Amino acid sequence: MKRFGTLLLLPLAGLLSGCNLDVLAPAGDVAAQQRDLLVVSTVLMLIIIIPVMALTVFFAWRYRASNASATYTPDWDHSTKLELVIWAAPLLIIICLGALTWLGTHLLDPYRRIDRIEAGKPITQDHKPLTVEVVALDWKWLFIYPEYGVAAVNELAAPVDRPIDFRITSSAVMNSFYIPALAGQIYAMPGMETKLHAVINDPGTYKGFSANYSGAGFSGMRFDFHGLSAEAFDQWVAKAKAGTEKLSRESYLELERPSENEPVRHYASVDADLYDAVLNMCVERGKMCMSEMMAIDAKGGLGLEGARSTLPLEYDKFARRGAVFGVDPSYVASICTAEEAAAAWRAARGTEKTDWMPKDLSPLRGAGLLRPGMDRQRADASTGGGHLPPFEL
């Protein structure tokens, strides 16, 4: 009897664990829809699971060796009605689960803008989305508010009942941005941008973290997400603007260095192009951006000689920023037009003279260069058997 009483107390242990059931008790409409999808899917599966478990116990008890009254029919091998139940019920459940999954995949797509604040409250023109640029660093989170020109480390805030558009990337390795009470997780990857659209409906402070292991400081990649009223959010922005720290490209490079358990900090101003520079891996001034390289590749590339010069574009900030055993810092400089090069030269020397510039600017524009991958035509052209069009950027 004493042991039976102890077993009755075991369910109460869950109440003492201090767990916060954000997934099942969310504060945002997107997370609430995900919760409903999870619950409905579980209930549908339990329609099969519970009878199977119950029948397993029933048959084990009914046809136990000591039960002499159980019917023994060794020649029985088929029942149409039983086969119909066994196959029809799981088939119908699979069809229902498939329909729910298809609807959820499209309606809750993180890239899809939300169309309602909550059930029965559609989004109107009065609901202006709040854009938040998220950068996963080693090992901390950077949140940039381009509309307000402020930023915060390891702290995120948003007004209640206002759509939030997250633009997410990473500075180094892959992470996963996750606020259980707000919406599902979405990965943050270097050189790529992912998106998440959500809304917070209930004021409060909720936990956010990285759900993808990323190294030694992973356990400290946590932050508070504050759901605030419109007035409280304006006060939060005003507090950030009242600070003295500024997030320039140079200060970002310092912030980007690996560090653990960083305290919350705010930046009163942010470089307007910082997020795009992080996304395109060209925060260092003068470095070629990934978008520039892709534009060059789209026009045919720079040929074999140009390909060699683009190898240092590979992003390796540890080797290029003072690592003990790393190579010397190097990267591909941005490519400019001949006119921009001349203007930069004159600005640097404070002169308008152009005697130093070549008279023929065609080589600087790539005129006469052969398109890559045309070795056969190049051979024909050298023997007089063909003609190649010049390549010009």
N, C-alpha and C positions, 0 to 999 in steps of 0.2 A: 504493500500500500504506500509505503514511503517513497519507493522508486517511482510509482505511478504519479505521485504528487510532484516529484521533481520534473518529470516529463511535461506535466501541465505548465510548469513555469518557463520552459524553454522558449515558447513563442514570445514571452515578454522580454527576452534578451535582445530581440530586434529593436524594441523601443528604447533600450538603453545604449545602443551602439552609436547614437548621434548621427545616423545617416540622413542626408538630405535628399529626398526623392525628387530631384528636379526633373528627371526624365518623365516621371509619371504625374508630376504636379508642376508643369511649366508656367512661365509668366508671359510668354510670347505666343502669338497666334500660330506661327509656323510650327513651333515646337508642340503646341497643343494638337495640331492636325497630325503631326508625326506620332504623338502619343496615341491618338485615336486609331491610327492605322496599325500601330503595334498591338493595341488591345483587341481590336476586331480580328486581326490575323491570329492572335493567340487563342481567342475564343473559338474561331473556326477550326483550328487544329485540335482543340480540346474535345470537339464533338466526336472525333475519332479516338483520341488518346484515352479519354476517360472510360468509354465502353470497353476498349481493348484491355485496359488494366483491370477493370472490374471483372470482365469475362475470364481473364487469365486466373484470377483468384477463384472465381466460381468453378471453372473446370478442374482446377487443381484440387479443390475441396470435394466437388461432386464425384469425380472419378478417381479418388484416392484408392489405394490398394485395399484398405480395410472396409470400404463401402460395398457390401455384397449386393445391395439393392439397385445399384447403377446399371442401366441397360448396356449390354455388351453386344455390339454389332460389328464384327470384324469384316463382313462383306460389304459394308456401306462405303460408297465412293463418290456419290454425287447428289447435289440438291440444287436445282435451278433457282429456287427462291433464295437460298443462302448465297449462291454465287452472285445473284443480282444485288443483294445487300452489300456483299463484300466489295464489289467493284464499283457500284453506282455511287455509293456515299463518298468514297475518296475522290472519285472523278468529279463530282459536283463541287466538293470543297476545293479541289485544285483549280477548277474553273473560276470559282469565286476569288480565290487568292490571286490568280493571274490577273483578273479584272482589277482588283484592288491595287496590285503592284503596278499595273500599267497606268492607272489613274494617278496614283501617288508619285510615280516617277516623273510624270509630266506636270502635274499641278504643283508639286513640291520641289521642282527643279531649282537648285540654288541660283542658277543663272537667270531664272524667270522672275521678273518683277512681280511683287505681290499685288493682288487686286482687291484686298480688303484689309481693314485694320483689325477686325475680329468678325465673328459670325454676325451677319445682319448689318454690318457697317462697312460699305464699300469705300474704296479710296476715291476721292474727288480732286478737283484742281486745287483745292485749298490745302491739300496734304503735300507739302514740298519735301522730297526725300533729303535725308541727311547723308552726305557722302563721307565715308571714313576710309582712309588709306591705311592698310595694315601691313607692317613689315615684321616678319619673324627674324629676330637676331639671335646670336649666341650669347647668353641664353636669357632673352628678355623679349618683350613685345613693344613695338613702337606704333603709336596711333597718331595719324596726321589728319587734321580737319582743314581741308583746303578752303572751305567756305569761310572759315573764321581765322585762318592763318595761324593756328596754334597746334601744338602737338603734346603728347604725353607718353611717358614710359610706364608700362605696367599699370595703367589705369585707363578705363574706357567709360565714357558717359554718353547717354542719349536721352532725348525727351520721350516721355510716354506717348503712345499713339501716333508716333511719327515714323514713316517708313525709313529704313536704314539701308543704304547701298554700300556694301563693303567691297573694296578692291584690295586683293590680298596677294602678297608676294613674299619672298624670302631673300635674305642676303647671302646665305651659304647653303646649308643642307635643308632637306625637306622637313617641314613641320606640319602640324594639323591644328587649325584654329577652331576652338570648340567652346561654346557657352551653352551648357545643357538646357538652361531655362529659356534660352532665346531661340535657338534653331539647331539643326544638325551640324556636324563638323565638316570642314572643307579644308583641303590640303593647301599649304603654302610652299611654293617651289621656286628656286632661283631662276631668273630669266623667264619666268612665266607669270601670268596673272590669272588668278581664279576670282570668282565673284560669289557673293552671298547676299541675298535680300531677306530682310526680316523686320520685325516690329516688336517692341516691348509694350505690354499692356498694363502691367502692374508695377507701381513704384517699389523700389527696393534695391538691395545690393546682392549681386549674384556672382558666382565664381566662374572664371574662365581659365583655360589652360591649354597646353599643347598635348594632343592625344597621340603624338608620334614620337618615339624615342629619338633624340638627336644629340646624345653625348652626355658628358659629365654633369652639366648643369641643367639637364632636362627637368629634374624634379622641382626646380625653382622657377620654371617658366609658367608662373601663375599670376593672375591679375584679377582685380575687382571690376565688375561691370555695374555701373550705377544707372538704374532707371529713374529718371528725374522728371519732375513737372517742368513745363516750359520755362517758368520763372527760375526754378532752381538750376536748370541747365544754363540759362543765360548767366547766372551768378558763377557757375563753374567755369564758363568760358572767360568771364571777366577776371576771375582769380588767376587763370592761366596767363592772360594778357598782362596782368600786373607784375609778373615775374621779370627777371633780368636776363635769363638764359635765352640764347638764340640758336636755332638749329640750322646752321649753314652746312655746306658740303664738308668743310673742314671739321666742324664739330661732329658731324655724322660719322666721319671716318674714325674718330676717336670713340664714339659711342658704339660703333660696330665691332670693336675689338671684343673677343670673348670675355665675359664676366658673369658671375653667378650671384643670384639673390639680390638683384639691383633694387634699390628703393624707388618709390614713386617720385617722378619729377615731371615738371611742366616746362614747355618752351613757349615764350611769348611771341615768337615769330619763327617762320619756317621758310627756307628757300623754296620758291614757287615751283621749281622744276626738280626738286629732290626725289620725289617718289618715282617719276619717270626715269630719272638717272639711275636709281636703285634697280628698277625693273630692267633697264637696258644695260646694266653692269658697267656704267661709265660715270660713277660719282667723281672720280679723279678728273680734274679739269684738263681738257685737251685729249682725253682718251676717246677713241672711236666707240660709239654706242652700237649695241647689237642691232638696233633698228637701221642704222646707217649701213652696216654690213649687209643686212638682208636686202636693202634697197639696191646696193651695188650688185649683189648676186642676182637680183631680179632682172637687172639690165645686162647680164652676161658675165659678171665677175671681172676680176682684174687680171686674168690670165695666170700662167704659171709663176711668173716673177712676183705678181701681186699676192698670190696665195701664200708664198713664203713669209711675207711681211705681216700677214694676218694671224699667224700662229700664236703670237703672244696675247691675242685677245682672250684666250682661255682664262676663265676667272679663277685666280688662285691668290686670294688676298694675303694668305699666310706667307707665301713665298715672296710676295712683292712688297711686303710692308714690314720688313725687319726681322723675319725669321732667321734664326742662327744659321741653319743649313740651307736656306733658300737661295734662289738665284737673285741676281741684281734686279731691282725694279725695272720693268719695261712693259710697254704696251703700245698698241697701234694708235698713232695720232689721228685725230679727226681729219678727214679729207675735205678740202675746200676747193672752190673754183679758182681759176687763175686771177680773176678780178679780186676775190676775197684775199688771196695771197698777197697781191700787190698792195691792197689797202692796209693789210696788217703790217706789211714791211714798212710802208710809209709812216703809219701811226707809231711804230716802234722807234723810228729814226727821226720823227718830226720833220719830214721833208715831203715834198710833192714831186720830187724828181723821179723819173722813170727810166733813167739811163741804165740802171742795173738790170731791168727786166729784158728778157729776150724779145727780139722783134717779132718772132713767130711763136704765138702761144698755142699752136695746134698740138704739139707734143704734150703740153700740160693737160690738155683736155682729152687725151687718149686718141686723137686722130691718127689713123694709120695703123693702130694696133689690131692684130688679128683676134677674132673671137676664139675663146677657148674651145677645145674639143674638135678642132678642124684640121688635124694633122694631115689628113689625106689631101684636102683641098690645098693646104699649104705646100705640099709636095708638088701637086699639079701646077700651082702658081709659079713655083721656082723653076719649073721646066717649060713654062710658057703654055701649059695645057689648061690653065684655068684662071679665074679672076676672083679675088676675095674682096668683099665690101669692107671698107674701113670700119673700125669700132670706135665709137666716141661716146663718152659718158654724157 
